[in-house]
């Protein structure tokens, strides 16, 4: 999750500079290029989420992060040799984040709890006063 957050912040917060300085996109229209990121992050878990249940979370988290990393490296190379436009750069990064966001969403739900057991929520549920855990099945 930390990797995806770092990657997302590194790209998202500098992308307007890339668009203006490297692709000569007018600053007034730069926001249009940011919407596909949000759309990709929304679609990732929706389109790929069922695979995490059918194939397995650990396998899919590893696979989606690996694919995202490879695609990001390819995109970096294509940027370096100058074959991307503002539109193709946006499409490439949106696809990368579509894949990575599914992994990040799944990683949140499989993170170990503070008690060392796996959980289906990011934080362990609180018990009511006097509840021993047998009542809730934990």
N, C-alpha and C positions, 0 to 999 in steps of 0.2 A: 504494500500500500504506500509506503514511503517513497518507493521508486516512482510509482505512477504519479503521486502528488508532486514530487520534484520535477519530473518530466513535464507534467501538465503546466506547472507554474513557469518553468523555464521557457517553454514555447509560448504559452498563452500570453504572458505578460510582456514578451519581447516581439510578438508577431506583428504588432502595428508598426514597430520600427523597421522590421524587415520589409513589410509591404511598402512603406514610404521610401526608404532609402535604397532598396535593391530593385523593387518593381515599379517605382515611381507612381504608386497609387496615391491619388489625392487624399489628404488627411480627412477630409469631410466624408469620404465614402469607405473608409477603412472598417467601420463597424459592420458593414455588410459581410465582410470576410470572417467575422468572428462567430456569426450565427451557426455555420456548419459545425463548429467545434461543439457547441451546446447540443445540437441535433445528434451528432455522432455519439456523444456521451449518453444521451437519452436512449438511443437505439441499441447501443451495445448490449446492455443487460437484457433488453427485450428480445433481440434477435438471437443472441447466443446463450442466454440463461438456461434454456432447457438442456443444452449440451453439458453443462456443469453437473446436472443431475443424472443424465444418462451415461456419460463417459466417466465422470468422476471429477470432483472439485480440484484435487491436487494436480491431476494430469492436465486439466484444462487451464488452471492458473499458470502452470509452467508453460504450456503450449502457447497460450495467448500472450503472455509476457515475452516469450522468445520470438514469436512472430512479429509482435510490435517492435521489438528491438531490431530485428533484421530489416523490417520495412523502414524504420527510422534511419538506419545506416544507409540503405539504398537511396532514400530521399535526400539525405545529406550529400551523398555522392552526386546525385543528379543536380542538386543545387550548386555544388562546387563546379561542375562542368557547364553550368549555365543553360540547361535544357528545360527548366521549369518556368512556368509563368505564375503570376499571382493566383490564378484560378487552379492550375494543376497542383501547386504547392498546397493550397487550401484543401483540395480534394484528398491529396495524399495524407496530410496530417489528420484530416477528419476521419479517414478510414483507420488510421493507426490508433486514434483515440477511441473509435468505436470498439476496436478489439481490446485495447487496454482497459477501457472502462468496465467491460464485462468481468475482467479478471479482478479489478479493484473491488467491484461490488461483491463478487463472490468471496474474496479474501476477507472482507469485513465480517461476513457471516460465518466464516470458519476459523476466525481468530480464537486462540485459547482464552478461556476465562481466567480470572484471577485465582481460581482454585485449581488450575492446571488441567481442567477437562475442556473438551471441545464444547462449543455452544452455538446456538443458531441465532444469537443476537450479539451485537457488539459488546454489550456489557451484561454481566449476570443480573438476573431478575432479583429484586429485593423480596425478602420474605416478610410476611406480616408478623407482628409481635406474637410470639408463642407458636409459630408454625415451625415444624421440625423438618419439613422438606418432603415427608412421605405424602402429605396432602396434595402437593403439586406435582408429584412424580419425579422429583429430583433427588 
